Amino acid sequence: MRALFIVNPKATTTTDRTREVILGALRSELDVTVVETSYRDHAQELARDAAEHGFELVLSLGGDGTVNEVVNGLLAIPENKRPSYAVIPGGSANVFIRALGVSGDPVEATGQILAAIRSGREREVNLGRISSDLDDRYFTFCAGFGWDADVVQQVENERENGRKATPALYAEVAVKLFFGGDIRDPSLTVSAGGRSLEDVYFALVTNTTPWTYAGALPLQPTASSRFDLGLDAFALTRSSYWLTGWVLSQMFLPKGLPSRGEGYVTWHDQGSLRITSKHPRAFQIDGEYLGEREEVNFQSVPKALRIFC
């Protein structure tokens, strides 16, 4: 099988030696061509051109941002020509692949993926799709309006200043913005399930659970969200520090945040929904900051992606 291996050289949790071990394992069973990304959305371009160059499989090594780029590149290819996909985790969270049950350790994940390829074990998963005046893009596990997007933006700024994207850095930035950011701005409106909810402080749309990981611990604001269902959503409707802190702490429970409770509203298995803001707010998908938005439409796309896992 001809495979294109897209490697993000800035992947935060792999070393040159680890990459050599992974590549050796892949080449023992696949005809692998390796290419490194050089700029934002490069992985999307490489994946989009994979079928034209005769590749049957695309693999990627990187974080969730790399995965998002590859997925958007693959979805630009007609379905009857689209290569299959496999993910080797190399980022700080690796939410998408871990939510599929693959190890977060890149070497162990490589073994799992090769076993899936040998047995022909592919899975079809739903994706989310966003559209706005500026966007037409797929996401794999989450999109966020407000506070979490502010966190993503600040972490990206810290990385540009030389800091490594670790769970500790995300926690540090999240706490700082929790007490000093715009989590107290009730400018959002979520429209889903035939009703609109105004005066929302922070909103998430999820395609699976968890929303993210704090090290080994999953945070689950929408614990019933699944890759084979429609989209789920979470809206923070009160912003006192005590109540918001309590809601966030409940997301760490093994069963996640209950679907109903004080200070928040959730939606389950939605085919589409919309979030608007009274003024531009930070927006992210799959942990990648996209800038500020005032309106985004969301749609669930069934069985959009075939993946070995």
C-alpha positions in Angstrom: 0.0 0.0 0.0 1.4 3.4 -1.0 1.2 5.8 1.9 2.0 9.5 2.3 3.4 10.3 5.8 2.8 13.9 6.7 5.0 15.0 9.6 4.8 18.2 11.5 8.5 18.8 12.5 7.3 21.0 15.4 5.2 18.2 17.0 5.5 18.9 20.7 5.9 15.4 22.1 8.1 13.5 19.6 11.9 13.6 19.1 14.0 12.8 16.1 14.7 9.4 17.5 11.0 8.7 18.1 10.3 9.7 14.5 13.0 7.3 13.2 11.5 4.4 15.2 8.0 5.2 13.9 9.2 5.5 10.3 11.1 2.2 10.5 7.9 0.4 11.7 5.8 2.0 9.0 8.3 1.1 6.2 8.4 -2.5 7.3 4.8 -2.9 6.1 4.0 0.1 3.8 5.5 1.9 0.8 6.0 5.2 2.6 6.8 8.7 1.3 7.6 11.2 4.0 7.0 15.0 3.7 7.4 17.6 6.4 5.0 20.6 6.8 6.5 24.0 6.5 3.6 26.5 7.2 0.1 26.7 8.4 -2.4 24.7 6.2 0.5 22.9 4.4 -0.8 19.6 5.6 -4.1 20.4 4.1 -2.5 21.0 0.7 -0.5 17.8 0.9 -3.5 15.7 1.8 -5.6 17.3 -0.9 -3.0 16.3 -3.5 -2.5 12.7 -2.2 -4.9 11.0 -4.5 -3.6 12.7 -7.6 -0.2 11.2 -6.8 -1.5 7.7 -6.3 -1.5 7.4 -2.5 -4.0 4.9 -1.0 -3.3 6.0 2.6 -2.4 9.2 4.3 -0.8 9.1 7.7 0.0 12.1 9.9 2.3 12.7 12.8 1.4 15.9 14.8 -1.2 17.3 17.1 -4.9 18.0 16.6 -4.2 21.0 14.4 -2.3 18.8 12.0 -5.2 16.3 12.0 -7.7 19.1 11.3 -5.6 20.2 8.3 -5.3 16.7 6.9 -9.0 16.0 7.3 -9.9 19.2 5.5 -7.5 18.3 2.7 -8.9 14.7 2.4 -12.5 15.9 2.4 -11.7 18.1 -0.7 -11.1 14.9 -2.7 -14.1 13.1 -4.3 -15.2 10.2 -2.1 -14.5 7.5 -4.7 -10.8 8.7 -5.0 -10.2 9.6 -1.3 -7.4 7.8 0.5 -7.9 6.3 3.9 -6.4 8.0 6.9 -4.5 7.1 10.1 -3.2 9.3 12.9 0.0 9.0 14.9 -0.3 11.4 17.9 2.5 13.9 18.3 0.8 16.9 20.0 0.1 17.9 23.6 -3.5 16.7 23.8 -4.2 14.4 20.8 -7.9 14.5 21.6 -9.2 13.1 18.3 -7.2 10.0 18.2 -7.4 9.3 21.9 -11.2 9.6 21.7 -11.1 6.9 19.1 -9.4 4.6 21.6 -5.8 4.8 20.2 -2.9 5.3 22.6 -1.6 8.8 23.1 2.0 7.3 23.0 3.2 7.7 19.4 5.2 4.4 19.2 2.4 2.4 20.8 -0.2 4.1 18.5 1.9 3.1 15.5 1.7 -0.5 16.5 -2.1 -0.2 16.9 -2.5 1.5 13.5 -0.4 -1.1 11.7 -2.5 -3.9 13.3 -5.6 -2.1 12.0 -4.2 -1.8 8.5 -3.2 -5.5 8.4 -6.7 -6.5 9.4 -8.5 -3.9 7.3 -10.1 -2.4 10.4 -11.5 1.0 9.3 -14.0 3.1 11.0 -16.4 5.7 9.5 -16.8 8.8 11.8 -19.1 11.8 11.6 -17.5 15.2 11.4 -18.7 18.7 12.2 -18.7 21.4 9.6 -18.6 25.2 10.1 -19.8 27.9 7.7 -19.7 31.7 8.0 -18.7 34.7 6.0 -15.1 33.6 6.5 -15.3 29.8 6.9 -16.2 26.5 5.2 -14.3 24.0 7.2 -14.6 20.6 9.0 -13.7 19.9 12.6 -13.1 16.6 14.2 -14.0 17.0 17.9 -14.8 20.5 19.0 -15.4 24.2 18.3 -15.4 26.9 20.9 -16.7 30.5 21.1 -15.2 32.7 23.9 -13.1 31.7 26.8 -11.5 28.4 25.5 -10.7 30.1 22.2 -9.0 32.9 24.1 -6.9 30.2 25.9 -5.9 28.7 22.5 -4.9 32.1 21.2 -2.8 32.9 24.2 -1.1 29.5 24.2 -0.2 30.1 20.5 1.3 33.4 21.5 3.3 31.8 24.2 4.6 29.1 21.8 5.7 31.9 19.4 7.7 33.3 22.4 9.5 29.9 22.8 7.3 28.1 25.4 6.3 24.5 24.9 2.6 23.6 24.6 2.2 21.4 27.7 -0.9 20.7 29.8 0.7 22.9 32.5 0.8 25.8 30.1 -2.8 25.4 29.1 -3.8 25.2 32.7 -1.8 28.3 33.6 -3.4 30.3 30.7 -6.9 29.0 31.4 -6.8 30.1 35.0 -5.4 33.5 34.2 -8.1 34.2 31.6 -10.7 32.7 33.8 -10.1 35.4 36.4 -9.2 38.2 33.9 -10.6 37.3 30.5 -14.0 37.8 28.8 -15.7 34.7 30.4 -17.9 37.4 32.0 -19.2 38.7 28.7 -22.8 37.4 28.0 -22.7 38.3 24.3 -23.5 34.9 22.7 -26.7 33.4 21.5 -27.0 29.6 20.8 -29.8 28.5 18.5 -30.5 24.7 18.5 -33.3 22.3 18.7 -35.9 24.9 17.7 -35.0 27.4 20.4 -32.6 30.2 21.0 -30.7 30.8 24.3 -29.4 34.4 24.8 -26.9 35.9 27.2 -24.5 33.0 26.9 -20.9 33.6 28.3 -19.1 30.7 26.7 -20.2 28.0 24.2 -18.8 24.8 22.9 -19.9 22.5 20.1 -18.6 18.9 20.3 -18.5 15.9 17.9 -17.3 13.5 20.6 -16.2 13.4 24.2 -14.0 14.6 25.8 -13.8 18.3 25.0 -10.1 18.1 25.9 -7.6 16.5 28.2 -5.7 17.9 31.2 -2.8 15.4 31.0 -4.5 12.0 31.5 -7.8 13.5 32.7 -10.6 14.0 30.2 -12.9 17.1 30.5 -16.4 16.1 29.5 -19.0 19.0 29.3 -21.0 16.9 26.8 -20.4 13.3 28.0 -23.0 11.8 25.7 -21.4 13.2 22.5 -20.3 10.4 20.1 -18.6 10.2 16.7 -21.6 8.3 15.3 -24.2 10.8 16.4 -25.0 14.5 15.6 -23.4 17.4 17.4 -23.7 18.2 21.1 -23.4 21.7 22.6 -22.7 23.3 25.9 -23.5 26.9 27.0 -22.5 28.7 30.1 -25.4 30.8 31.3 -24.0 32.2 34.6 -20.5 33.5 35.3 -19.9 33.8 39.0 -16.4 32.5 39.8 -17.8 30.0 42.3 -20.5 28.5 40.1 -18.3 28.5 36.9 -15.5 26.8 38.8 -17.9 24.2 40.1 -19.3 23.5 36.6 -15.8 23.1 35.3 -14.8 20.8 38.2 -17.8 18.5 37.3 -16.4 18.0 33.9 -13.5 16.0 35.5 -15.9 13.4 36.9 -15.8 9.9 35.4 -19.3 10.4 33.9 -18.6 14.0 33.0 -20.9 17.0 33.6 -24.6 16.0 34.0 -26.7 17.0 31.0 -28.8 19.3 33.3 -27.6 21.6 36.1 -27.4 25.1 37.4 -25.6 27.7 35.4 -25.4 25.9 32.0 -27.5 24.3 29.2 -26.6 21.4 27.0 -28.0 20.0 23.7 -27.6 16.4 22.4 -27.4 14.9 18.9 -28.2 17.9 16.8 -28.0 17.9 13.0 -27.3 21.7 13.0 -27.1 24.7 15.2 -25.9 28.3 15.1 -24.0 30.6 17.5 -24.0 34.4 17.1 -22.4 37.2 19.1 -23.3 40.8 19.7 -19.7 41.7 18.8 -16.6 39.7 17.6 -15.5 37.0 19.9 -12.6 34.5 19.8 -13.3 31.3 18.0 -11.4 28.0 17.7 -11.9 24.6 16.1 -9.9 21.5 17.2 -7.7 23.6 19.4 -6.7 25.9 16.5 -7.5 29.7 16.8 -9.3 31.0 13.7 -9.7 34.6 14.8 -12.8 36.5 15.9 -16.3 35.7 14.6 -19.8 37.1 15.1 -21.8 34.2 13.6 -21.0 30.6 12.8 -23.3 27.8 11.6 -22.6 24.2 12.5 -23.7 21.0 10.7 -23.1 17.4 11.5 -21.8 15.4 8.5 -22.5 11.7 8.9 -19.8 9.1 8.0 -17.6 11.8 6.5 -14.2 10.2 7.2 -12.7 6.6 7.0 -9.9 6.1 9.5 -7.8 3.1 10.6 -7.8 2.9 14.3 
